[in-house]
């Protein structure tokens, strides 16, 4: 008895045959697109190699020497700046240089706290700007003003505002019969976080707002018809749909926060309570003249940032896979 294939099996066989027939042209087209992409990217990659890879390679080389600011050639010392008696991670006082350890702790604390607060505030601002109300254009422009102000200018502005004797914040506290507060002295890290949140929240809000504008409105119309509470709609509909753009905004800000220098240096200088990894590099290379040792610290900072980037790319790829 001869088995007669069903209509479904015939259709599946036809689709498989069609896919096999189209596989070769698609592969050829993909290769052509890849070659075209590389051709268009070649000038950019060349410029990137000149302006980024060359300084990075030079910094890595200097980290293996005892170069000083008055003798940039130096002598090759291998990993002494990393694991030597006076290196970053093996010193006479312990397993890590105390000031370098404080810089790592301050940088990670600043990055985690500031980015977390900025994410919450930026989402709230984006949700407000995504609605229609009178004066929306004026509010949007006002929200973007802090981001448009240069970081050094905004940090110095807040330094004057938080000044203990004549700053407008302490003048307001005195007007309410409250004690004046030396913000940058008594609460240096929180002062830095405050200024950074004020400065960069609009950037994240702009990215999240762009994602909100792309959301399909029929989901919200269906939720409104079904009488679903807005809070549940936010966690079940809005947040999952905006999550990819939100993660991009968070990783951008996290990488930027790990490199922080200017806002901390303007507000508090190079104190041990707030010094960042970038500030540590600057002090070693400029103030102390230890170019080799400072280059080693900058290389470790680069590796930390690269590790965060690769981790994000890996997690994004895992989420994208079915």
C-alpha positions in Angstrom: 0.0 0.0 0.0 1.4 3.3 -1.0 1.3 6.1 1.5 -0.3 9.3 0.2 1.1 12.5 1.7 -1.4 14.8 3.3 -2.0 18.4 2.1 -0.1 19.8 5.1 2.9 17.6 4.3 2.9 18.6 0.7 2.8 22.3 1.7 5.6 21.9 4.2 7.7 20.0 1.5 7.1 22.8 -1.0 8.1 25.5 1.5 11.3 23.5 2.4 12.2 23.2 -1.3 11.6 26.9 -1.9 13.8 27.7 1.1 16.5 25.5 -0.2 16.3 27.1 -3.6 16.5 30.6 -2.2 19.3 29.8 0.2 22.2 30.4 -2.2 21.0 33.8 -3.6 20.3 35.0 0.0 23.8 34.0 1.1 25.4 35.7 -1.9 23.4 38.8 -1.2 24.4 38.8 2.4 28.0 38.5 1.5 27.7 41.4 -1.0 26.0 43.5 1.7 28.8 42.7 4.1 31.5 43.7 1.7 29.6 46.9 0.9 29.3 47.7 4.7 33.0 47.1 5.2 33.8 49.4 2.3 31.6 52.2 3.7 33.0 51.7 7.2 36.6 51.6 6.1 37.2 55.4 6.3 35.6 55.6 9.8 37.6 52.6 11.0 40.8 54.2 9.7 40.1 57.5 11.5 39.1 55.5 14.7 42.4 53.6 14.5 44.3 56.9 14.3 42.5 58.9 17.0 41.7 56.0 19.4 43.8 52.9 18.9 47.2 54.7 18.7 46.7 56.7 21.9 45.4 53.5 23.6 48.4 51.5 22.5 50.8 54.3 23.6 49.1 54.4 27.0 49.4 50.6 27.3 53.1 50.8 26.5 53.8 53.6 28.9 52.1 51.6 31.7 54.9 49.1 31.3 57.6 51.7 31.9 58.7 54.0 34.7 58.1 57.1 32.5 57.9 60.4 34.3 56.6 63.8 33.1 60.2 64.9 32.7 61.3 61.7 31.0 58.6 60.2 28.8 60.9 57.5 27.4 61.5 55.8 30.7 62.7 52.2 31.2 60.7 49.0 30.7 59.6 47.6 34.0 57.0 45.1 32.9 54.0 44.8 35.3 55.7 46.6 38.1 53.1 49.4 37.9 50.3 46.9 38.3 51.6 44.2 40.7 54.9 45.6 41.9 55.7 46.6 45.5 54.3 50.1 44.8 51.8 49.0 42.1 48.1 49.4 41.9 47.2 45.9 43.1 50.2 44.8 45.2 51.6 47.3 47.7 53.4 47.2 51.0 50.2 48.3 52.8 48.0 45.6 51.3 46.7 44.0 48.1 45.7 47.4 46.6 46.9 50.9 46.7 44.7 52.7 49.3 44.1 55.8 47.2 43.4 53.7 44.1 41.0 51.5 46.1 39.2 54.6 47.3 39.0 55.9 43.7 37.5 52.6 42.5 35.0 52.6 45.4 34.0 56.2 44.8 33.6 55.7 41.1 31.4 52.6 41.4 29.3 54.2 44.1 28.8 57.4 42.1 28.0 55.5 38.9 25.4 53.1 40.5 23.7 55.8 42.7 23.6 58.5 40.1 22.5 56.3 37.2 19.8 54.7 39.3 18.3 58.0 40.4 18.6 59.4 36.9 16.8 56.5 35.4 13.8 56.9 37.8 13.6 60.6 37.3 14.1 60.4 33.5 11.3 57.9 33.2 9.0 60.2 35.1 9.9 63.2 33.1 9.5 61.2 29.8 6.1 60.0 30.8 5.0 63.6 31.6 6.4 64.9 28.3 4.6 62.1 26.4 1.2 63.5 27.4 -0.5 66.5 25.8 -0.9 69.6 28.0 -0.7 73.4 27.6 2.8 74.8 27.6 4.4 71.5 26.7 6.9 73.0 24.4 8.1 75.5 27.1 8.4 72.7 29.7 10.3 70.5 27.2 12.8 73.3 26.5 13.2 74.0 30.2 13.9 70.3 30.9 16.6 70.2 28.2 18.4 73.3 29.5 20.6 71.5 32.1 21.8 69.1 29.5 22.8 72.0 27.2 24.9 73.7 29.9 28.6 72.5 29.8 29.5 70.2 32.7 32.1 72.5 34.1 29.8 75.5 34.0 27.0 73.6 35.7 29.3 72.2 38.4 30.7 75.7 39.1 27.2 77.1 39.2 26.1 74.6 41.8 29.3 75.2 43.7 28.3 78.8 44.1 24.7 77.8 45.0 25.8 75.4 47.7 28.4 77.7 49.2 27.9 77.7 53.0 27.9 81.5 53.6 26.5 83.2 50.5 25.0 80.3 48.4 21.4 80.7 47.5 20.5 77.3 49.0 22.0 78.2 52.4 20.4 81.6 52.2 17.0 79.9 51.8 17.8 77.6 54.7 18.7 80.6 56.9 15.5 82.3 55.8 13.6 79.3 57.2 15.6 79.5 60.4 17.5 76.3 59.7 21.2 75.8 60.1 23.5 76.4 57.2 25.1 73.3 55.7 28.5 72.9 54.2 27.3 70.6 51.4 30.5 70.0 49.5 32.4 69.4 52.8 30.0 67.5 54.9 28.2 65.6 52.1 30.7 65.7 49.2 29.5 62.5 47.4 25.9 63.4 47.6 26.6 66.9 46.4 28.3 65.5 43.3 25.5 63.0 42.7 23.0 65.9 43.0 24.7 68.0 40.4 25.2 65.0 38.0 21.5 64.0 38.3 20.5 67.6 37.5 22.8 67.7 34.6 22.2 64.3 32.8 18.6 63.4 33.7 17.4 65.3 30.5 19.7 63.1 28.3 18.1 59.9 29.6 14.6 61.4 29.5 15.1 62.3 25.8 16.1 58.8 24.9 13.2 57.3 26.8 10.8 59.8 25.3 11.9 58.8 21.8 11.1 55.2 22.7 7.7 56.2 24.1 6.8 58.0 20.9 7.3 54.8 18.9 5.0 52.6 21.0 1.8 51.4 19.3 -1.2 53.3 20.6 -3.7 50.5 20.0 -2.4 48.7 23.1 -3.3 51.6 25.3 -6.7 52.0 23.6 -7.4 48.3 24.2 -6.3 48.6 27.9 -8.6 51.7 28.3 -11.5 49.9 26.8 -10.9 46.9 29.2 -10.7 49.3 32.2 -7.1 48.2 33.2 -5.5 50.3 35.8 -2.8 52.7 34.5 -0.2 51.3 36.9 -0.7 47.8 35.6 -0.6 49.1 32.0 2.8 50.7 32.8 4.4 47.5 34.2 2.7 45.1 31.8 2.9 47.1 28.5 5.0 50.3 28.7 8.0 49.0 30.6 8.5 45.8 28.6 8.2 47.7 25.3 10.6 50.5 26.3 13.1 48.2 28.0 15.5 47.9 25.0 15.8 51.7 24.7 16.0 52.0 28.4 18.9 49.6 28.6 20.7 51.6 25.9 20.2 54.8 27.9 21.4 53.1 31.1 24.6 51.6 29.5 25.4 55.0 27.9 25.1 56.8 31.2 26.9 54.0 33.1 29.9 54.2 30.8 29.9 57.9 31.0 29.7 57.9 34.8 32.6 55.5 35.1 34.8 58.1 33.3 33.6 61.0 35.5 36.1 63.6 36.3 35.1 67.2 35.7 32.1 67.5 37.9 33.9 65.9 40.9 37.1 68.0 40.3 35.2 71.3 40.2 33.1 70.6 43.2 35.4 68.8 45.6 38.8 68.6 44.1 40.9 65.4 44.6 39.7 64.6 48.1 39.8 60.9 49.1 36.0 61.0 49.7 35.1 61.7 46.1 38.2 61.1 43.9 37.3 59.1 40.8 39.5 56.7 38.8 39.9 59.5 36.2 40.9 61.9 38.9 43.4 59.4 40.3 44.9 59.1 36.8 45.1 62.9 36.5 46.8 63.3 39.9 49.4 60.7 39.2 50.3 61.9 35.7 50.0 65.7 36.2 50.4 66.5 39.9 53.0 63.7 40.8 54.5 63.3 37.3 54.3 59.5 37.3 53.2 59.0 33.7 53.9 55.2 33.7 51.9 54.6 36.9 49.1 56.9 35.8 49.0 55.1 32.4 48.6 51.8 34.2 45.6 53.2 36.1 44.1 54.5 32.9 44.5 51.1 31.3 42.7 49.4 34.2 39.9 52.0 33.8 39.7 51.2 30.1 39.4 47.5 30.8 36.6 48.1 33.3 34.7 50.1 30.8 35.3 47.6 28.1 34.2 44.7 30.3 30.9 46.6 31.1 30.4 47.1 27.3 31.0 43.5 26.4 28.8 42.3 29.2 25.9 44.5 28.0 26.4 43.3 24.4 26.4 39.7 25.6 23.2 40.2 27.6 21.5 42.0 24.7 22.4 39.1 22.4 21.1 36.5 24.8 17.8 38.4 25.2 17.5 38.8 21.4 17.8 35.0 20.8 14.5 33.2 20.6 
